[in-house]
Amino acid sequence: MISEQRNPVDVALEIWPGLRDGNNLEDLSDLDILLESQGIPTAYGSSEGISATFGGFTESVLSAVTLPTGETTSSLEEAQLLCHIIVTRTLMSAGLLVDRRVQEAMGQAYANTWCVKGDYNTTPLVLSASLWLIALDSQNHSDTPLMIDWTASVYENSLIWDTDYRLFSHYDIKERALDWAIHVSHENERHRGCSRWNIIEPLLRIDDERADLAVTNFLNQLEEGGENISARYIIERSRIAKLT
């Protein structure tokens, strides 16, 4: 059982900076807390038959998510999907992608972001977080099919998914994501609700000329006016700026 005192998303965000920077995790039980959150009632899509997603909140707590760069989710659905991706990202960074649960979680993250047809059915904030999964996937250049379970009834919605096209490779996802990154790098309006820095950092870890081009475009964007954010969020954005 997950402790009601510790939301999995809080655990993930707490240990993420060290893992992101290549440090060893001192308390491995934190990873067990994250693994145990798979399929809990508050996990994204759990009420619609999706079983491989991680929940960010305990059963008694549902809340918005605020990232270290200052952005806050605006809906429960966005918060739940973002939590799933944040937890998956943390587990991948800790070296757990060899585990089937994490592989399936990555597949579900992609199924609900880059695998939809037409316009992406989620927010720039969620898509930017999903870029980290591509950056952390050592097979992102591979044509090996991803492990995506399409059996949940929600995936029969032909308005969102192509029900005749279910086979996606690691490379397919990277291509779609980089096309999106290039597109949104030209105008602030195209990634409204998500700072450019949240998109830039994972792109810096993707070895591809289009990732480099998108970063260059983002760096040439002017900061949006009227954004009064806390000093701690400015410091986090400055940390990312120093990486470029």
SEVOZA-91955 format. One line per 2 residues: number of its first residue (from 1); their letters; for each residue x, z negated, y of N, C-alpha, C. Coordinates in pm, 1 decimal, padded with zeros to 6 digits, always signed. Layout:
N
NUM) a) X,Z,Y,X,Z,Y,X,Z,Y | ...
# end
This chain:
244
1) mi) +00084.1,+00000.0,-00120.4,+00000.0,+00000.0,+00000.0,+00087.8,+00000.0,+00125.7 | +00042.6,+00073.1,+00227.5,+00117.0,+00078.8,+00352.4,+00081.5,-00041.2,+00438.3
3) se) +00183.4,-00103.4,+00492.9,+00159.2,-00218.9,+00578.7,+00078.3,-00177.3,+00701.0 | -00025.7,-00255.6,+00731.7,-00107.5,-00225.5,+00847.9,-00030.5,-00248.1,+00977.1
5) qr) +00079.8,-00321.4,+00969.1,+00156.7,-00350.5,+01088.9,+00249.6,-00235.2,+01128.1 | +00276.4,-00144.6,+01036.8,+00370.4,-00036.6,+01067.2,+00305.7,+00098.0,+01038.2
7) np) +00277.0,+00170.4,+01142.0,+00225.7,+00305.4,+01124.1,+00339.9,+00396.2,+01080.0 | +00317.1,+00480.4,+00979.9,+00423.8,+00569.8,+00934.4,+00484.7,+00653.6,+01045.8
9) vd) +00403.3,+00699.6,+01140.6,+00459.8,+00781.5,+01247.8,+00555.2,+00700.2,+01334.3 | +00526.5,+00570.4,+01352.0,+00617.3,+00485.5,+01429.3,+00749.3,+00466.7,+01355.6
11) va) +00740.3,+00450.3,+01223.7,+00861.9,+00438.6,+01142.7,+00943.7,+00566.9,+01153.1 | +00876.0,+00680.8,+01140.5,+00945.2,+00809.6,+01145.3,+01014.6,+00831.3,+01279.3
13) le) +00944.9,+00801.9,+01387.5,+01004.6,+00820.8,+01519.9,+01118.4,+00722.8,+01545.8 | +01110.5,+00605.9,+01483.8,+01215.5,+00504.9,+01502.0,+01345.2,+00545.6,+01433.3
15) iw) +01335.6,+00600.0,+01312.4,+01457.3,+00631.9,+01236.9,+01504.4,+00775.4,+01260.0 | +01421.5,+00857.1,+01323.9,+01455.6,+00997.3,+01343.8,+01584.2,+01019.8,+01423.7
17) pg) +01607.9,+00953.6,+01536.8,+01728.4,+00984.8,+01614.3,+01857.9,+00972.2,+01534.0 | +01868.0,+00867.2,+01453.3,+01988.5,+00850.4,+01373.0,+02004.0,+00960.2,+01269.6
19) lr) +01895.3,+00993.7,+01201.1,+01900.4,+01100.6,+01101.4,+01928.9,+01234.6,+01167.7 | +01865.7,+01258.1,+01279.8,+01886.9,+01382.7,+01354.9,+02034.0,+01401.6,+01390.8
21) dg) +02099.7,+01290.8,+01424.4,+02239.2,+01296.8,+01467.5,+02337.8,+01281.1,+01352.7 | +02287.0,+01282.2,+01227.8,+02375.1,+01281.4,+01111.5,+02420.3,+01145.5,+01064.2
23) nn) +02355.7,+01039.3,+01109.9,+02393.6,+00904.3,+01067.4,+02321.2,+00865.4,+00939.0 | +02380.3,+00772.6,+00865.9,+02317.6,+00723.1,+00743.9,+02207.9,+00622.9,+00778.5
25) le) +02103.7,+00623.4,+00697.4,+01992.8,+00530.6,+00717.6,+02024.6,+00399.0,+00648.7 | +02015.6,+00289.3,+00722.9,+02050.7,+00158.9,+00667.3,+01943.7,+00105.6,+00572.5
27) dl) +01818.7,+00120.8,+00607.6,+01709.4,+00065.4,+00527.6,+01630.9,+00179.2,+00463.3 | +01661.2,+00207.8,+00336.7,+01596.1,+00319.3,+00268.4,+01448.6,+00292.4,+00240.5
29) sd) +01406.7,+00167.3,+00251.8,+01265.2,+00136.9,+00229.9,+01177.2,+00203.3,+00335.7 | +01235.7,+00236.0,+00450.1,+01159.5,+00308.0,+00552.4,+01112.5,+00443.3,+00498.9
31) ld) +01196.2,+00506.8,+00418.5,+01158.1,+00635.7,+00361.0,+01044.5,+00619.8,+00260.8 | +01043.6,+00507.6,+00190.1,+00934.1,+00482.3,+00095.7,+00801.9,+00464.3,+00169.5
33) il) +00806.9,+00401.5,+00286.4,+00685.3,+00387.3,+00367.2,+00629.9,+00525.4,+00401.1 | +00719.6,+00616.9,+00434.9,+00675.9,+00752.1,+00469.8,+00620.5,+00825.2,+00347.9
35) le) +00689.0,+00815.7,+00235.5,+00642.1,+00883.3,+00114.3,+00505.6,+00830.8,+00069.9 | +00484.8,+00701.0,+00086.4,+00358.6,+00640.2,+00043.7,+00240.9,+00680.4,+00131.9
37) sq) +00270.0,+00742.5,+00245.5,+00161.1,+00782.1,+00335.1,+00101.2,+00917.2,+00297.1 | +00153.9,+00980.0,+00192.9,+00100.5,+01110.5,+00153.0,-00038.5,+01094.9,+00091.8
39) gi) -00133.3,+01169.3,+00147.8,-00268.5,+01169.9,+00093.9,-00356.8,+01053.9,+00134.3 | -00310.1,+00967.3,+00225.5,-00396.0,+00856.2,+00267.8,-00512.7,+00911.4,+00350.1
41) pt) -00620.3,+00835.1,+00365.1,-00740.7,+00887.9,+00432.0,-00719.2,+00941.5,+00572.8 | -00619.9,+00889.9,+00644.9,-00597.5,+00936.8,+00782.0,-00503.8,+01056.6,+00788.5
43) ay) -00457.1,+01106.3,+00674.4,-00368.4,+01222.5,+00673.6,-00445.1,+01347.9,+00712.1 | -00375.7,+01440.5,+00772.8,-00438.3,+01564.9,+00817.4,-00503.4,+01638.0,+00700.1
45) gs) -00630.9,+01673.1,+00716.2,-00701.6,+01752.6,+00616.8,-00744.5,+01679.1,+00491.9 | -00721.8,+01548.1,+00485.0,-00754.4,+01475.0,+00362.0,-00903.6,+01479.4,+00331.1
47) se) -00986.3,+01482.6,+00434.7,-01130.9,+01487.0,+00412.9,-01178.5,+01625.4,+00369.9 | -01087.7,+01724.2,+00377.7,-01123.0,+01861.2,+00341.0,-01052.1,+01905.8,+00214.1
49) gi) -00996.8,+01810.3,+00141.5,-00937.2,+01841.7,+00012.8,-00788.3,+01868.0,+00013.0 | -00723.3,+01856.7,+00128.5,-00577.8,+01873.2,+00133.5,-00514.0,+01740.1,+00094.3
51) sa) -00428.9,+01742.0,-00006.2,-00377.1,+01615.8,-00060.3,-00228.3,+01593.6,-00036.4 | -00156.8,+01693.9,+00014.4,-00011.1,+01682.4,+00024.7,+00037.9,+01648.6,+00164.6
53) tf) -00053.5,+01618.2,+00255.9,-00010.7,+01585.5,+00391.7,+00016.1,+01436.2,+00406.4 | +00105.5,+01403.6,+00498.6,+00139.5,+01264.3,+00526.8,+00054.3,+01212.7,+00642.6
55) gg) +00013.0,+01087.1,+00630.9,-00064.9,+01024.8,+00737.3,+00024.8,+00949.1,+00832.7 | -00006.8,+00957.1,+00960.6,+00074.6,+00888.1,+01059.7,+00026.8,+00748.6,+01091.9
57) ft) -00100.7,+00721.9,+01060.4,-00160.8,+00594.5,+01096.6,-00213.8,+00523.7,+00972.7 | -00218.3,+00391.9,+00979.5,-00282.1,+00316.0,+00873.2,-00432.3,+00339.1,+00880.7
59) es) -00503.4,+00299.2,+00777.7,-00647.3,+00325.1,+00772.0,-00722.7,+00258.8,+00886.6 | -00668.8,+00151.2,+00939.1,-00740.6,+00077.1,+01043.3,-00703.4,+00120.7,+01184.5
61) vl) -00606.6,+00212.7,+01197.0,-00559.5,+00251.0,+01329.8,-00555.2,+00402.8,+01341.7 | -00625.9,+00456.2,+01439.6,-00617.6,+00597.6,+01472.8,-00586.2,+00607.1,+01620.9
63) sa) -00485.8,+00684.7,+01655.5,-00440.9,+00683.6,+01793.7,-00380.3,+00817.6,+01831.2 | -00352.4,+00832.2,+01960.2,-00277.2,+00947.9,+02007.4,-00129.1,+00925.1,+01978.2
65) vt) -00051.9,+01031.7,+01983.7,+00092.2,+01024.4,+01961.0,+00163.0,+01068.5,+02088.3 | +00257.1,+00988.4,+02134.0,+00340.2,+01025.1,+02248.5,+00483.0,+01044.4,+02200.5
67) lp) +00540.1,+01159.4,+02230.9,+00675.4,+01190.7,+02186.9,+00778.6,+01134.3,+02284.6 | +00903.2,+01120.7,+02241.1,+01007.8,+01066.3,+02329.1,+01029.5,+01147.2,+02456.6
69) tg) +00986.3,+01274.1,+02456.1,+00998.5,+01356.9,+02575.6,+00877.3,+01344.7,+02667.6 | +00778.3,+01264.4,+02628.5,+00668.7,+01232.3,+02718.9,+00535.7,+01298.5,+02693.1
71) et) +00530.7,+01399.0,+02604.6,+00403.1,+01465.3,+02578.8,+00315.0,+01378.6,+02489.0 | +00185.3,+01384.6,+02513.9,+00088.3,+01308.4,+02434.9,-00015.7,+01402.7,+02377.4
73) ts) -00053.1,+01378.6,+02253.1,-00155.6,+01461.5,+02189.8,-00289.2,+01442.2,+02260.3 | -00372.7,+01545.8,+02252.8,-00499.7,+01542.6,+02325.2,-00621.6,+01539.0,+02234.2
75) sl) -00601.6,+01543.1,+02103.8,-00714.2,+01536.0,+02010.6,-00667.7,+01469.3,+01882.0 | -00763.1,+01419.1,+01805.2,-00729.8,+01355.1,+01678.5,-00669.2,+01455.5,+01581.3
77) ee) -00724.8,+01575.6,+01575.9,-00672.8,+01677.7,+01484.5,-00527.8,+01711.6,+01516.9 | -00498.0,+01726.5,+01646.1,-00360.9,+01755.4,+01687.2,-00268.6,+01640.3,+01649.1
79) aq) -00313.6,+01517.0,+01671.9,-00231.8,+01400.0,+01639.7,-00204.0,+01392.0,+01490.2 | -00304.7,+01419.1,+01408.3,-00286.6,+01409.5,+01263.3,-00189.2,+01515.3,+01211.6
81) ll) -00202.0,+01638.1,+01260.6,-00110.7,+01743.2,+01214.7,+00030.2,+01718.0,+01266.4 | +00041.6,+01672.6,+01389.7,+00173.5,+01641.1,+01444.5,+00238.7,+01528.4,+01365.4
83) ch) +00161.5,+01426.3,+01330.7,+00215.5,+01315.8,+01250.2,+00268.1,+01366.2,+01116.3 | +00191.2,+01452.6,+01052.1,+00235.7,+01507.5,+00923.9,+00369.9,+01577.8,+00939.0
85) ii) +00384.1,+01656.6,+01043.0,+00508.3,+01730.8,+01063.5,+00622.9,+01636.3,+01098.5 | +00596.4,+01535.5,+01179.7,+00700.9,+01439.0,+01216.6,+00752.0,+01364.7,+01093.6
87) vt) +00661.0,+01321.2,+01007.4,+00702.0,+01250.8,+00885.7,+00778.3,+01345.5,+00793.0 | +00728.2,+01467.3,+00776.0,+00796.0,+01565.4,+00690.6,+00935.6,+01595.1,+00743.1
89) rt) +00947.2,+01614.2,+00872.7,+01076.9,+01639.4,+00936.4,+01175.3,+01526.9,+00907.7 | +01128.4,+01404.7,+00917.4,+01215.5,+01289.2,+00896.2,+01264.3,+01283.5,+00752.0
91) lm) +01174.2,+01307.8,+00657.8,+01211.9,+01305.9,+00516.3,+01308.2,+01419.5,+00483.5 | +01286.9,+01536.0,+00541.3,+01378.6,+01647.8,+00519.4,+01516.3,+01615.4,+00574.7
93) sa) +01520.1,+01555.9,+00692.4,+01648.0,+01521.9,+00754.2,+01723.5,+01417.2,+00674.0 | +01649.0,+01334.3,+00600.1,+01711.3,+01231.2,+00516.1,+01759.5,+01287.3,+00382.6
95) gl) +01734.4,+01415.6,+00357.7,+01781.9,+01478.7,+00235.1,+01683.2,+01478.3,+00120.9 | +01554.9,+01461.0,+00150.8,+01454.9,+01449.0,+00044.8,+01380.3,+01578.8,+00014.5
97) lv) +01429.0,+01691.9,+00065.1,+01358.4,+01817.2,+00040.0,+01362.7,+01857.5,-00107.3 | +01451.9,+01797.7,-00185.2,+01456.2,+01827.1,-00328.5,+01334.3,+01769.2,-00400.8
99) dr) +01265.1,+01676.7,-00335.3,+01148.6,+01612.8,-00396.1,+01026.2,+01702.5,-00379.5 | +00950.0,+01716.6,-00487.2,+00833.8,+01805.0,-00484.7,+00732.8,+01764.8,-00377.1
101) rv) +00716.8,+01634.5,-00354.2,+00620.8,+01588.9,-00254.1,+00656.2,+01641.5,-00115.4 | +00785.0,+01642.1,-00085.1,+00829.4,+01689.3,+00046.2,+00819.9,+01841.3,+00053.9
103) qe) +00849.6,+01909.7,-00055.5,+00834.2,+02055.2,-00058.8,+00688.4,+02094.8,-00035.5 | +00596.8,+02023.3,-00101.4,+00454.7,+02052.4,-00083.1,+00410.1,+02019.2,+00059.2
105) am) +00467.2,+01913.1,+00114.8,+00433.3,+01875.1,+00252.0,+00478.5,+01982.4,+00350.5 | +00597.6,+02035.7,+00330.1,+00645.3,+02143.7,+00415.7,+00552.4,+02264.3,+00404.4
107) gq) +00510.1,+02294.9,+00282.4,+00418.5,+02406.1,+00261.7,+00287.3,+02387.4,+00335.4 | +00232.9,+02265.3,+00333.3,+00107.5,+02239.2,+00403.3,+00125.3,+02245.3,+00554.8
109) ay) +00241.5,+02203.3,+00602.7,+00269.1,+02214.9,+00746.4,+00266.9,+02361.4,+00787.9 | +00328.7,+02446.7,+00708.5,+00331.2,+02589.0,+00740.4,+00193.7,+02653.8,+00724.1
111) an) +00119.2,+02611.9,+00621.6,-00013.5,+02669.5,+00598.1,-00103.8,+02650.9,+00719.1 | -00083.1,+02542.0,+00791.9,-00168.8,+02510.8,+00905.4,-00104.9,+02543.3,+01040.2
113) tw) +00008.1,+02610.0,+01036.2,+00071.6,+02654.3,+01160.9,+00100.1,+02804.2,+01153.5 | +00208.7,+02840.7,+01088.5,+00256.4,+02978.8,+01091.9,+00185.2,+03072.6,+00995.2
115) cv) +00107.4,+03019.5,+00901.4,+00043.9,+03104.9,+00800.2,-00096.9,+03150.3,+00836.3 | -00148.3,+03108.4,+00950.2,-00282.3,+03152.3,+00987.8,-00275.5,+03296.2,+01037.0
117) kg) -00388.6,+03362.8,+01038.1,-00390.1,+03500.1,+01087.4,-00433.6,+03501.2,+01233.7 | -00391.3,+03602.5,+01306.1,-00427.7,+03610.8,+01446.8,-00356.3,+03505.3,+01529.3
119) dy) -00424.3,+03456.5,+01632.0,-00365.2,+03354.4,+01718.1,-00346.8,+03224.2,+01640.8 | -00239.2,+03154.5,+01669.9,-00213.1,+03029.1,+01599.8,-00320.6,+02926.6,+01634.0
121) nt) -00363.8,+02855.6,+01530.6,-00482.3,+02770.5,+01539.3,-00448.1,+02626.8,+01575.0 | -00338.3,+02608.8,+01647.6,-00298.9,+02473.9,+01687.9,-00227.6,+02482.0,+01821.8
123) tp) -00167.5,+02371.7,+01864.2,-00111.5,+02363.7,+01998.9,+00038.7,+02392.2,+02000.6 | +00092.7,+02429.1,+02117.2,+00237.7,+02446.3,+02129.2,+00315.9,+02320.7,+02090.8
125) lv) +00257.7,+02203.7,+02114.4,+00326.5,+02079.3,+02079.1,+00346.9,+02069.5,+01928.3 | +00244.9,+02105.4,+01852.2,+00255.4,+02104.3,+01706.3,+00351.3,+02212.8,+01658.5
127) ls) +00340.3,+02331.4,+01715.1,+00427.0,+02441.6,+01672.7,+00573.5,+02411.8,+01702.9 | +00599.7,+02348.1,+01815.9,+00738.6,+02315.2,+01849.3,+00796.6,+02216.6,+01748.7
129) as) +00715.9,+02119.3,+01705.2,+00763.1,+02024.0,+01604.2,+00790.2,+02094.3,+01472.3 | +00706.9,+02193.6,+01440.9,+00724.1,+02266.8,+01315.7,+00853.4,+02347.4,+01313.4
131) lw) +00906.2,+02381.3,+01430.2,+01035.0,+02451.6,+01435.4,+01145.7,+02369.5,+01369.9 | +01132.0,+02236.7,+01376.0,+01232.6,+02150.6,+01313.9,+01237.7,+02171.3,+01162.7
133) li) +01123.4,+02196.3,+01100.2,+01122.0,+02216.0,+00955.5,+01201.4,+02340.2,+00918.5 | +01191.1,+02442.8,+01000.9,+01267.9,+02565.3,+00978.7,+01416.4,+02538.2,+00999.8
135) al) +01447.8,+02463.9,+01105.1,+01587.8,+02433.1,+01134.5,+01652.5,+02350.2,+01023.8 | +01574.6,+02263.8,+00959.9,+01628.0,+02175.0,+00856.1,+01623.7,+02237.3,+00716.7
137) ds) +01561.3,+02352.5,+00704.2,+01546.6,+02419.1,+00574.8,+01666.1,+02510.2,+00550.6 | +01752.0,+02473.0,+00457.0,+01871.9,+02552.5,+00429.3,+01838.7,+02689.2,+00370.8
139) qn) +01714.1,+02708.3,+00328.2,+01672.2,+02836.7,+00272.0,+01590.3,+02919.6,+00370.9 | +01602.1,+02890.4,+00499.2,+01515.3,+02960.1,+00594.6,+01542.8,+03109.8,+00603.9
141) hs) +01650.5,+03154.5,+00540.7,+01683.1,+03297.6,+00536.8,+01637.2,+03362.3,+00406.1 | +01580.9,+03282.5,+00315.7,+01553.1,+03327.6,+00179.2,+01414.2,+03389.6,+00166.0
143) dt) +01403.4,+03487.1,+00074.4,+01271.9,+03545.5,+00045.9,+01202.7,+03473.6,-00069.8 | +01254.1,+03356.1,-00106.2,+01190.0,+03274.5,-00209.5,+01054.0,+03225.9,-00159.8
145) pl) +00948.6,+03239.3,-00241.3,+00815.5,+03194.0,-00197.1,+00811.8,+03043.7,-00172.6 | +00737.1,+03004.9,-00071.4,+00718.1,+02863.7,-00040.9,+00616.5,+02801.8,-00136.1
147) mi) +00627.6,+02671.0,-00154.4,+00532.7,+02597.8,-00236.8,+00413.5,+02557.7,-00150.0 | +00309.4,+02640.8,-00151.6,+00189.3,+02614.1,-00072.2,+00069.4,+02608.7,-00165.5
149) dw) +00000.7,+02496.3,-00163.7,-00119.5,+02478.6,-00244.9,-00240.5,+02522.7,-00162.4 | -00302.0,+02633.7,-00202.7,-00414.3,+02690.2,-00128.7,-00549.6,+02650.9,-00189.0
151) ta) -00552.8,+02552.7,-00278.6,-00676.2,+02524.7,-00352.1,-00782.4,+02451.8,-00270.9 | -00745.3,+02385.8,-00161.9,-00844.4,+02314.6,-00080.5,-00946.9,+02414.0,-00026.5
153) sv) -01072.4,+02375.2,-00026.1,-01180.3,+02465.8,+00014.2,-01166.1,+02513.9,+00157.9 | -01101.0,+02434.6,+00242.7,-01086.2,+02473.6,+00382.8,-01009.6,+02604.5,+00396.2
155) ye) -00923.4,+02634.2,+00299.7,-00842.6,+02755.8,+00306.9,-00920.7,+02881.7,+00271.3 | -01047.9,+02865.9,+00237.1,-01132.4,+02982.4,+00211.5,-01196.5,+03034.5,+00340.0
157) ns) -01165.2,+02972.1,+00451.3,-01218.3,+03016.2,+00580.4,-01145.0,+03143.2,+00623.9 | -01210.5,+03256.5,+00606.7,-01146.1,+03385.3,+00633.7,-01130.8,+03413.7,+00783.0
159) li) -01190.2,+03329.5,+00867.5,-01171.3,+03345.4,+01011.2,-01033.9,+03295.1,+01054.6 | -00976.3,+03204.7,+00974.9,-00847.1,+03145.0,+01009.9,-00734.5,+03196.6,+00920.9
161) wd) -00762.9,+03211.1,+00791.4,-00659.3,+03255.1,+00697.6,-00697.6,+03387.2,+00631.8 | -00598.5,+03465.5,+00599.2,-00619.7,+03587.0,+00520.9,-00627.5,+03544.5,+00374.7
163) td) -00746.9,+03541.9,+00320.7,-00766.0,+03489.6,+00185.3,-00708.7,+03581.7,+00078.5 | -00668.1,+03702.0,+00117.0,-00606.3,+03794.5,+00022.1,-00453.8,+03793.4,+00031.3
165) yr) -00401.4,+03713.2,+00123.7,-00255.9,+03708.7,+00143.2,-00211.0,+03563.6,+00140.9 | -00154.9,+03521.9,+00029.4,-00119.3,+03381.3,+00011.5,+00029.9,+03359.3,-00013.5
167) lf) +00106.4,+03464.3,-00020.4,+00247.4,+03451.0,-00058.2,+00335.2,+03459.9,+00066.1 | +00396.9,+03348.8,+00101.8,+00485.6,+03343.2,+00217.8,+00622.2,+03291.9,+00174.2
169) sh) +00726.1,+03354.2,+00224.9,+00862.2,+03309.8,+00194.1,+00916.5,+03225.8,+00309.2 | +01028.3,+03159.7,+00283.5,+01096.2,+03084.2,+00388.6,+01129.4,+03176.7,+00505.9
171) yd) +01175.6,+03296.7,+00473.3,+01213.5,+03394.5,+00575.9,+01092.2,+03438.6,+00657.7 | +00979.0,+03459.6,+00591.8,+00857.2,+03499.5,+00663.0,+00822.5,+03398.9,+00772.4
173) ik) +00831.5,+03271.7,+00737.5,+00796.2,+03166.3,+00832.9,+00892.8,+03167.0,+00950.6 | +01021.5,+03180.2,+00921.8,+01119.6,+03182.9,+01030.5,+01093.6,+03299.8,+01124.3
175) er) +01059.7,+03415.3,+01069.0,+01033.6,+03532.9,+01151.5,+00914.5,+03510.0,+01243.9 | +00807.2,+03456.2,+01189.9,+00688.2,+03431.3,+01271.5,+00717.4,+03328.9,+01381.0
177) al) +00789.7,+03224.3,+01344.0,+00818.8,+03117.9,+01440.1,+00907.7,+03168.2,+01553.6 | +01006.4,+03249.3,+01521.5,+01095.3,+03299.7,+01625.6,+01024.3,+03400.5,+01715.4
179) dw) +00933.2,+03478.0,+01658.5,+00852.0,+03567.5,+01742.4,+00772.3,+03486.3,+01844.0 | +00715.0,+03374.6,+01797.4,+00638.9,+03287.8,+01887.8,+00730.3,+03227.7,+01994.6
181) ai) +00847.3,+03181.3,+01953.1,+00939.8,+03118.7,+02048.0,+00980.4,+03216.5,+02158.3 | +01008.8,+03339.9,+02119.6,+01042.6,+03441.3,+02219.3,+00925.3,+03462.7,+02314.7
183) hv) +00806.1,+03471.5,+02258.2,+00686.9,+03496.6,+02340.0,+00665.3,+03386.5,+02443.4 | +00670.1,+03261.0,+02400.4,+00639.2,+03151.9,+02493.3,+00754.8,+03121.6,+02587.4
185) sh) +00873.9,+03173.6,+02556.7,+00989.7,+03143.9,+02641.5,+00984.1,+03215.7,+02775.8 | +00891.6,+03309.8,+02790.2,+00885.0,+03388.0,+02913.5,+00800.4,+03322.9,+03022.3
187) en) +00707.5,+03234.9,+02983.9,+00618.8,+03174.3,+03084.0,+00584.8,+03030.5,+03045.6 | +00589.8,+02941.5,+03144.0,+00551.8,+02801.9,+03120.0,+00410.1,+02790.0,+03065.2
189) er) +00321.5,+02873.7,+03115.4,+00180.4,+02865.1,+03078.0,+00160.5,+02884.8,+02928.2 | +00249.8,+02957.2,+02864.9,+00234.9,+02988.0,+02722.7,+00267.9,+02869.5,+02632.5
191) hr) +00331.6,+02767.4,+02686.7,+00355.8,+02646.8,+02606.8,+00304.9,+02523.6,+02681.0 | +00190.1,+02539.8,+02743.6,+00129.6,+02429.1,+02818.8,+00107.6,+02308.5,+02727.0
193) gc) +00140.7,+02190.4,+02778.6,+00126.6,+02068.0,+02700.4,+00249.0,+02033.8,+02618.8 | +00351.6,+02118.6,+02628.5,+00476.2,+02095.5,+02553.3,+00593.4,+02133.9,+02642.0
195) sr) +00683.8,+02042.2,+02667.3,+00798.9,+02073.5,+02751.0,+00889.8,+02173.9,+02680.2 | +00959.9,+02252.1,+02757.7,+01051.9,+02350.7,+02699.4,+01159.3,+02283.0,+02615.0
197) wn) +01192.4,+02157.8,+02647.5,+01300.3,+02089.6,+02576.1,+01262.7,+02061.1,+02430.9 | +01134.9,+02038.2,+02405.1,+01090.9,+02015.9,+02267.4,+01102.8,+02142.1,+02183.5
199) ii) +01101.3,+02256.6,+02247.3,+01117.1,+02382.7,+02175.6,+01264.7,+02419.1,+02165.0 | +01339.4,+02390.1,+02269.0,+01481.0,+02426.7,+02272.3,+01561.3,+02356.8,+02163.5
201) ep) +01541.1,+02225.7,+02145.2,+01631.4,+02151.6,+02055.7,+01632.5,+02205.2,+01912.9 | +01517.9,+02225.7,+01846.8,+01526.9,+02282.3,+01711.5,+01580.2,+02425.3,+01710.9
203) ll) +01552.0,+02502.4,+01816.6,+01603.9,+02639.1,+01821.9,+01756.3,+02640.5,+01822.6 | +01817.2,+02539.3,+01882.0,+01963.3,+02531.4,+01885.9,+02023.9,+02519.7,+01746.1
205) ri) +01942.8,+02478.5,+01649.2,+01992.1,+02460.4,+01512.6,+01953.7,+02575.6,+01420.5 | +01888.8,+02676.5,+01473.6,+01851.3,+02793.0,+01393.3,+01949.4,+02905.5,+01423.8
207) dd) +02020.1,+02949.2,+01322.5,+02123.9,+03051.0,+01339.2,+02060.6,+03189.4,+01341.0 | +02020.7,+03231.9,+01459.7,+01955.9,+03361.7,+01473.6,+01966.8,+03405.1,+01619.9
209) er) +01992.0,+03532.7,+01642.7,+02007.9,+03581.5,+01779.3,+01881.8,+03562.1,+01862.6 | +01764.9,+03570.6,+01797.8,+01640.3,+03553.0,+01873.0,+01621.3,+03408.6,+01916.5
211) ad) +01669.9,+03315.5,+01835.8,+01666.0,+03175.2,+01877.4,+01752.8,+03156.3,+02001.5 | +01870.1,+03219.1,+02001.4,+01959.6,+03210.8,+02117.6,+01894.3,+03272.2,+02240.8
213) la) +01827.3,+03385.8,+02220.8,+01761.5,+03452.7,+02333.4,+01649.1,+03366.5,+02390.1 | +01571.0,+03305.8,+02300.3,+01461.7,+03219.7,+02346.5,+01515.9,+03101.8,+02426.2
215) vt) +01624.4,+03041.7,+02378.8,+01684.5,+02929.0,+02450.7,+01728.1,+02972.6,+02590.4 | +01791.8,+03088.3,+02598.5,+01834.4,+03139.8,+02729.2,+01715.2,+03157.8,+02822.5
217) nf) +01607.3,+03213.8,+02768.8,+01486.9,+03232.4,+02850.4,+01430.1,+03098.9,+02896.9 | +01425.5,+03001.9,+02806.8,+01372.9,+02870.2,+02843.4,+01457.2,+02805.2,+02953.0
219) ln) +01587.8,+02819.7,+02942.6,+01675.8,+02758.1,+03041.9,+01658.5,+02821.6,+03179.4 | +01609.7,+02943.7,+03181.3,+01585.6,+03011.4,+03308.5,+01448.2,+02980.5,+03366.7
221) ql) +01364.6,+02910.9,+03289.3,+01233.5,+02871.4,+03340.3,+01249.5,+02759.5,+03442.6 | +01162.0,+02759.8,+03540.8,+01158.2,+02650.4,+03636.3,+01070.6,+02539.4,+03580.9
223) ee) +01109.1,+02415.6,+03605.9,+01025.9,+02303.4,+03563.0,+00892.5,+02309.3,+03636.8 | +00786.2,+02277.0,+03563.8,+00654.9,+02275.6,+03626.3,+00645.9,+02162.4,+03727.3
225) gg) +00587.4,+02191.9,+03841.8,+00573.3,+02090.8,+03944.6,+00461.1,+01994.1,+03913.9 | +00464.9,+01879.8,+03977.8,+00356.6,+01783.7,+03965.0,+00357.5,+01702.4,+03837.6
227) en) +00466.2,+01708.9,+03760.7,+00472.5,+01632.7,+03636.9,+00546.4,+01501.9,+03662.2 | +00472.5,+01396.1,+03682.8,+00531.6,+01266.2,+03711.0,+00544.2,+01187.9,+03580.7
229) is) +00662.9,+01187.5,+03524.0,+00684.0,+01121.4,+03395.8,+00781.3,+01005.5,+03411.6 | +00778.4,+00917.2,+03314.8,+00862.7,+00798.3,+03315.8,+01010.6,+00835.2,+03304.6
231) ar) +01094.5,+00745.7,+03354.6,+01239.0,+00768.2,+03350.2,+01289.2,+00784.5,+03207.2 | +01229.9,+00711.1,+03112.1,+01278.5,+00720.2,+02974.3,+01254.1,+00858.8,+02915.7
233) yi) +01146.2,+00924.3,+02959.5,+01119.5,+01059.5,+02911.8,+01215.6,+01159.4,+02976.8 | +01248.8,+01135.1,+03102.2,+01345.7,+01221.4,+03170.9,+01482.4,+01209.9,+03103.2
235) ie) +01519.6,+01088.6,+03064.0,+01648.6,+01067.3,+02996.9,+01653.6,+01143.0,+02864.7 | +01542.5,+01142.2,+02790.5,+01539.1,+01214.7,+02663.1,+01550.8,+01364.8,+02686.6
237) rs) +01484.0,+01415.2,+02787.3,+01495.2,+01557.9,+02818.6,+01636.7,+01592.0,+02863.8 | +01699.7,+01500.7,+02935.7,+01837.7,+01522.2,+02979.4,+01933.4,+01524.9,+02860.5
239) ri) +01905.4,+01441.7,+02759.4,+01988.7,+01443.6,+02638.3,+01987.3,+01581.9,+02575.2 | +01868.7,+01641.6,+02566.9,+01857.3,+01774.4,+02507.0,+01925.7,+01878.5,+02595.1
241) ak) +01909.9,+01865.2,+02726.8,+01971.7,+01960.9,+02819.0,+02123.2,+01964.1,+02801.2 | +02182.8,+01849.7,+02771.0,+02328.0,+01842.9,+02754.0,+02375.5,+01913.8,+02627.3
243) lt) +02282.6,+01942.6,+02535.8,+02319.5,+02011.7,+02411.9,+02334.4,+02162.0,+02432.4 | +02279.4,+02211.9,+02542.6,+02277.2,+02357.2,+02563.2,+02407.4,+02407.4,+02624.0
# end
